[in-house]
């Protein structure tokens, strides 16, 4: 198989790997907040968004290692809650900061909404299996 085929397969599979998507989302949130000016309001937002986004990742990893369905559902419900909170902080960043961050914040908001939808589907399908 050629490297181009391997790279394409890798990028397609990572697009559908929820754990990798969550990780990349968190990295991109961190990279965005590193660009924000350190105003008094941004400092509050930065602290909050770093907590909520990194909590998404930690709970995603815990869910991946759970033994019981109940624990899995609990952890993924936290992932969804933290993703929604992260989206809130991203909207505040978008609406209160320099327009040069608009595209980047907008893309993160879209990805955040997709992650909430995917995690919600995972939660619902896991509940249905019982």
Protein Blocks (a to p, Z undefined) as FASTA:
>chain_A
ZZklmmmmmmmmmmmmmklmmmmmmmmmmmmmmmpccdfklmmmmmmmmmmmmmmmmmmm
mmmmpmbfklmmmmmmmmmmmmmmmmmmmmmmmmmmcfklmmmmmmmmmmmmmmmmmmmm
mmmmmmmmZZ
